[in-house]
Amino acid sequence: MLANPNIHPMEDLKRHLRLILDVIPPHTEIYYLDYPVHSNGGDLLIMKGTEAFFQDNQINVRARYSVLDCPLSLKVPQNITIVLHGGGNFGDLYPAHQKLRERIIAQHPNHRIVILPQTMFYKSDIELKKTAQVFNRHKDVHFFVRDTLSYEIASKEFQQTNVYLSPDMAHQLWPLKSKRQPNADILYFFRKDIEKTQNQVKYESASEANAVFKDWETLYNRVDRKIIRMITSRLKSGRGSNFARWLWYKYSDRMVHTAIKEFNKYKTIKTSRLHGHILACLLDQSNILLDNSYGKNSNYYNAWTQSNPVGRLESGETNTHNKQNGTFKGSGTVALSDGTAL
């Protein structure tokens, strides 16, 4: 995407998000579904950006549900627009979230349904075709995607769906005010999950003994993890779910601030996390982005952030994509994870 040369690249991306107002106009009443409840800071940045977008544009959220507490048969008033959380879990790597999406679409054929910016990825062409069948039965789905490959796949397979190219919702947080006082050179903010690559492993094995490696999960301590478990347990059981939801929104603010505080200690962030890159850009902080296992990071960088001088993409091993069906051909085995996709 070509940036507007007269404004900051991050402000330009924030302005791109206004495209969403064409399908969720100001003062629309919505249900916001699939908000994240886990320690993945990327999803939390998306959630905070999404809520800021709703507030900044007077979009009225009537109800919120996560994948943990969304009823199997959710009753939604007819005048409500259903809005689904964005991110990087659209496809067959993270089935819980995909099943929720498809169930909501199938159960509400007469509602407008909006899926906020996502990256698509399917290992299986059969699973992609199954998803397409669900989408193609609905006449009012609006699907925002974060990169051109996802756009090509969705436009080809979801023929009844309105597909749009959009940056990530976290860009709504720009400018992210903080006090940066770096006292160290570089933080290696690397994935520890199914999307890590051999290029990342090379850095880990060749780094100096005092190099600092972190990921979202290592930013939070034992007390944090205990509180998250308590909140998720309450949401799953339905006991005090309103209080649990309120507490999670408050506590997730703290978690985002913890990540910002950690990033502010370093002059440069080298990361294989897409939202490590986006958070550094929100902080106007020097950063180097490595690709993930199936090209999500490089596709996003090429679509949106390559014009931002604070960040650059470092080339690693080449991942091969089949643009006809969205499947990935790589050297490693991909296993299922728990939904912390970013």
VMD Tcl script that draws the C-alpha trace (Angstrom):
set ca {
  {0.00 0.00 0.00}
  {1.32 3.43 -0.90}
  {1.34 5.79 2.06}
  {0.18 9.38 1.99}
  {3.47 11.34 1.99}
  {1.92 14.24 3.88}
  {1.08 12.36 7.08}
  {2.80 9.86 9.37}
  {2.61 6.29 7.99}
  {0.87 5.09 11.16}
  {-1.73 7.84 10.97}
  {-2.31 6.82 7.35}
  {-3.02 3.23 8.42}
  {-5.37 4.42 11.16}
  {-7.29 6.42 8.56}
  {-7.59 3.31 6.38}
  {-9.68 1.72 9.13}
  {-12.47 4.21 8.38}
  {-13.44 1.94 5.49}
  {-15.12 -0.23 8.13}
  {-17.61 2.59 8.79}
  {-19.13 1.89 5.39}
  {-20.59 -1.34 6.82}
  {-20.75 -0.40 10.53}
  {-21.82 3.26 10.44}
  {-21.57 5.45 13.56}
  {-24.32 4.78 16.12}
  {-24.81 1.19 14.89}
  {-25.78 -1.23 17.65}
  {-23.64 -4.37 17.64}
  {-22.76 -7.63 19.37}
  {-18.97 -8.02 19.58}
  {-17.99 -11.70 19.52}
  {-14.81 -13.74 19.98}
  {-12.86 -11.15 21.93}
  {-9.66 -12.81 23.24}
  {-9.17 -14.13 26.78}
  {-5.56 -15.31 26.97}
  {-2.05 -13.98 27.43}
  {-1.33 -13.31 23.75}
  {-0.52 -9.61 23.67}
  {-1.12 -9.36 19.93}
  {-4.76 -10.29 20.33}
  {-5.03 -7.89 23.27}
  {-3.68 -5.03 21.14}
  {-6.28 -5.89 18.50}
  {-9.02 -5.92 21.15}
  {-7.95 -2.56 22.59}
  {-7.76 -1.07 19.10}
  {-11.19 -2.49 18.26}
  {-12.77 -1.05 21.40}
  {-11.10 2.31 20.68}
  {-12.56 2.19 17.16}
  {-16.04 1.54 18.55}
  {-15.72 4.39 21.04}
  {-14.16 6.87 18.59}
  {-16.98 6.26 16.10}
  {-19.94 6.05 18.50}
  {-20.61 2.38 17.75}
  {-22.77 0.97 20.54}
  {-21.74 -2.46 21.86}
  {-24.86 -4.11 23.29}
  {-23.17 -7.41 24.23}
  {-19.74 -9.04 24.28}
  {-18.93 -12.75 24.17}
  {-15.66 -14.67 23.95}
  {-15.24 -18.17 22.53}
  {-15.44 -19.35 26.15}
  {-18.91 -18.07 27.00}
  {-20.73 -17.53 23.69}
  {-23.96 -19.60 23.84}
  {-24.30 -22.43 21.35}
  {-27.54 -20.81 20.16}
  {-26.99 -17.09 20.58}
  {-30.15 -15.03 20.25}
  {-29.47 -11.68 18.59}
  {-32.16 -9.00 18.06}
  {-32.85 -8.39 14.39}
  {-31.60 -4.79 14.36}
  {-28.17 -5.75 15.73}
  {-25.04 -6.08 13.58}
  {-22.82 -9.01 14.60}
  {-19.13 -8.08 14.65}
  {-16.43 -10.75 14.97}
  {-12.96 -10.08 16.34}
  {-10.05 -9.80 13.89}
  {-6.60 -11.36 14.05}
  {-4.67 -14.27 12.61}
  {-6.84 -17.26 13.49}
  {-9.04 -17.54 10.39}
  {-8.61 -21.01 8.93}
  {-7.86 -24.51 10.16}
  {-4.93 -23.89 12.54}
  {-7.19 -22.60 15.34}
  {-10.47 -24.52 15.00}
  {-12.31 -23.25 18.08}
  {-12.48 -19.71 16.73}
  {-13.27 -20.82 13.19}
  {-16.10 -23.05 14.38}
  {-17.59 -20.15 16.35}
  {-17.45 -17.91 13.28}
  {-19.10 -20.45 11.03}
  {-21.75 -21.31 13.62}
  {-22.71 -17.64 14.01}
  {-22.95 -17.18 10.24}
  {-25.09 -20.31 9.84}
  {-27.42 -19.42 12.73}
  {-28.04 -15.81 11.70}
  {-28.81 -15.72 7.96}
  {-30.74 -12.44 8.21}
  {-28.23 -10.41 10.23}
  {-25.41 -8.29 8.89}
  {-22.17 -9.99 9.96}
  {-18.83 -8.20 9.89}
  {-15.49 -9.96 10.37}
  {-12.81 -7.49 11.37}
  {-9.34 -7.67 9.68}
  {-8.02 -11.23 9.58}
  {-5.25 -13.24 7.97}
  {-6.49 -16.43 6.26}
  {-4.53 -19.66 6.31}
  {-5.62 -23.22 5.54}
  {-3.48 -26.34 5.52}
  {-6.35 -28.23 3.93}
  {-8.16 -27.26 0.76}
  {-11.06 -29.44 1.93}
  {-11.48 -27.33 5.07}
  {-11.35 -24.15 2.99}
  {-14.15 -25.47 0.77}
  {-16.23 -26.32 3.85}
  {-15.86 -22.78 5.13}
  {-16.78 -21.41 1.71}
  {-20.03 -23.39 1.74}
  {-21.04 -21.74 5.03}
  {-20.14 -18.25 3.82}
  {-21.80 -18.64 0.44}
  {-25.19 -19.37 2.01}
  {-25.25 -15.92 3.65}
  {-26.02 -12.74 1.71}
  {-24.77 -10.07 4.13}
  {-21.27 -11.05 5.36}
  {-18.56 -8.40 5.20}
  {-15.05 -9.80 5.54}
  {-12.01 -7.56 6.12}
  {-8.60 -9.16 5.48}
  {-5.10 -7.93 6.30}
  {-3.08 -8.91 3.24}
  {-3.38 -9.38 -0.51}
  {-3.02 -13.18 -0.41}
  {-5.97 -13.47 1.98}
  {-7.88 -11.06 -0.26}
  {-7.25 -13.23 -3.33}
  {-8.33 -16.42 -1.57}
  {-11.45 -14.92 0.04}
  {-12.55 -13.18 -3.16}
  {-12.23 -16.42 -5.12}
  {-13.83 -18.80 -2.62}
  {-16.44 -16.66 -0.83}
  {-18.42 -15.50 -3.83}
  {-21.40 -14.18 -1.84}
  {-19.19 -12.30 0.61}
  {-18.10 -8.67 0.45}
  {-14.31 -8.76 0.88}
  {-12.18 -5.73 1.76}
  {-8.45 -5.13 2.31}
  {-7.71 -3.40 5.62}
  {-4.87 -2.95 8.11}
  {-5.02 -4.48 11.58}
  {-7.34 -3.00 14.22}
  {-4.39 -2.29 16.56}
  {-3.54 0.71 14.37}
  {-6.51 2.53 15.90}
  {-4.32 2.94 19.03}
  {-1.99 5.36 17.24}
  {-0.43 7.46 18.70}
  {0.48 5.23 21.65}
  {1.93 7.55 24.27}
  {4.72 6.22 26.47}
  {7.97 7.26 28.11}
  {10.83 5.51 26.34}
  {14.10 5.33 28.23}
  {16.00 2.47 26.58}
  {18.94 1.10 28.56}
  {19.60 -1.96 26.39}
  {20.26 -2.43 22.68}
  {17.98 -5.20 21.44}
  {15.09 -7.41 22.52}
  {14.53 -10.64 20.61}
  {10.76 -11.00 20.75}
  {10.32 -14.42 19.20}
  {7.49 -16.92 18.78}
  {7.59 -20.13 20.80}
  {4.70 -21.84 19.04}
  {3.77 -23.60 15.80}
  {4.59 -20.57 13.62}
  {8.30 -20.24 14.45}
  {10.81 -20.78 11.65}
  {14.34 -22.08 11.17}
  {15.53 -18.53 10.58}
  {14.45 -17.67 14.12}
  {16.18 -20.80 15.46}
  {19.44 -19.65 13.89}
  {19.30 -16.41 15.87}
  {18.57 -18.30 19.07}
  {21.55 -20.62 18.61}
  {24.01 -17.96 17.42}
  {23.17 -15.21 19.93}
  {25.42 -14.02 22.72}
  {24.95 -15.46 26.19}
  {23.45 -12.23 27.54}
  {20.92 -11.79 24.69}
  {17.34 -11.30 25.88}
  {14.65 -13.52 24.35}
  {11.00 -13.06 25.26}
  {7.53 -13.86 23.96}
  {4.08 -12.77 25.10}
  {3.79 -15.56 27.65}
  {7.13 -14.72 29.29}
  {6.09 -11.12 29.93}
  {3.62 -12.25 32.58}
  {4.27 -13.83 35.96}
  {2.69 -16.64 37.97}
  {0.09 -14.32 39.51}
  {-0.94 -13.09 36.06}
  {-1.40 -16.66 34.83}
  {-3.42 -17.56 37.93}
  {-5.76 -14.60 37.41}
  {-6.23 -15.48 33.73}
  {-7.11 -19.08 34.70}
  {-9.64 -17.81 37.23}
  {-11.29 -15.51 34.69}
  {-11.43 -18.18 31.97}
  {-12.89 -20.67 34.46}
  {-15.67 -18.25 35.38}
  {-16.45 -17.48 31.75}
  {-16.58 -21.17 30.82}
  {-18.85 -22.05 33.74}
  {-21.11 -19.01 33.42}
  {-20.62 -18.22 37.14}
  {-20.28 -14.48 37.51}
  {-19.51 -14.07 33.83}
  {-20.43 -10.36 33.79}
  {-17.96 -9.69 36.59}
  {-15.34 -11.92 34.91}
  {-15.77 -9.99 31.65}
  {-15.42 -6.63 33.43}
  {-12.36 -7.86 35.34}
  {-10.73 -9.19 32.15}
  {-11.09 -5.86 30.37}
  {-9.46 -4.11 33.31}
  {-6.72 -6.70 33.74}
  {-5.93 -6.86 30.03}
  {-5.21 -3.11 30.18}
  {-2.51 -3.94 32.72}
  {-1.12 -6.66 30.49}
  {-0.81 -4.32 27.51}
  {0.94 -1.74 29.69}
  {3.36 -4.46 30.84}
  {4.27 -5.17 27.21}
  {4.75 -1.47 26.46}
  {6.97 -1.07 29.53}
  {9.11 -4.01 28.43}
  {9.51 -2.72 24.86}
  {10.49 0.71 26.17}
  {13.63 -0.77 27.77}
  {15.22 -1.44 24.37}
  {16.48 0.60 21.45}
  {15.50 -2.02 18.87}
  {13.02 -4.90 18.73}
  {13.80 -7.91 16.54}
  {10.65 -10.00 16.32}
  {8.88 -12.86 14.61}
  {5.59 -11.71 16.14}
  {3.47 -9.58 13.82}
  {2.22 -7.58 16.79}
  {5.74 -7.25 18.15}
  {6.34 -5.35 14.92}
  {3.05 -3.42 15.14}
  {3.58 -2.51 18.82}
  {7.07 -1.21 18.05}
  {5.63 0.84 15.17}
  {2.92 2.21 17.49}
  {5.72 3.28 19.84}
  {7.72 4.74 16.91}
  {10.51 2.34 17.87}
  {13.19 0.81 15.66}
  {12.29 -2.79 14.80}
  {13.23 -5.69 12.52}
  {10.55 -8.18 11.47}
  {11.24 -11.85 10.72}
  {8.66 -13.91 8.88}
  {6.52 -16.58 10.53}
  {6.05 -20.12 9.21}
  {3.52 -19.33 6.48}
  {4.31 -15.79 5.38}
  {1.80 -13.84 7.45}
  {4.37 -11.31 8.63}
  {5.93 -10.60 5.25}
  {2.54 -10.37 3.56}
  {1.37 -7.84 6.14}
  {4.59 -5.83 5.94}
  {4.40 -5.66 2.15}
  {0.76 -4.59 2.25}
  {0.90 -1.98 5.00}
  {4.06 -1.13 6.96}
  {6.94 -1.14 4.48}
  {6.72 2.67 4.14}
  {7.35 3.17 7.87}
  {11.06 3.98 8.32}
  {11.26 2.62 11.89}
  {10.72 -0.98 10.73}
  {12.19 -3.28 8.14}
  {11.62 -6.86 7.02}
  {14.54 -9.25 7.27}
  {14.51 -11.95 4.63}
  {14.82 -15.52 5.86}
  {13.97 -18.89 4.43}
  {11.39 -18.84 1.65}
  {7.92 -20.18 2.36}
  {5.95 -21.47 -0.62}
  {2.28 -20.52 -0.92}
  {-0.35 -21.95 -3.19}
  {-2.35 -18.88 -4.13}
  {-5.15 -20.94 -5.58}
  {-6.27 -22.48 -2.31}
  {-4.32 -20.77 0.44}
  {-2.45 -23.82 1.61}
  {1.13 -23.66 2.79}
  {3.92 -25.94 1.64}
  {6.82 -25.92 4.07}
  {9.46 -28.16 5.55}
  {8.00 -28.42 9.05}
  {5.02 -30.15 10.57}
  {2.23 -27.84 11.68}
  {0.21 -28.91 14.74}
  {-2.90 -27.43 16.31}
  {-2.57 -24.80 19.01}
  {-4.87 -23.15 21.54}
  {-5.89 -20.06 19.58}
  {-3.10 -17.64 20.52}
  {-2.43 -16.88 16.93}
  {-0.67 -13.56 16.72}
}
mol new
graphics top color blue
foreach p $ca { graphics top sphere $p radius 0.5 }
foreach p [lrange $ca 0 end-1] q [lrange $ca 1 end] { graphics top cylinder $p $q radius 0.2 }
display resetview
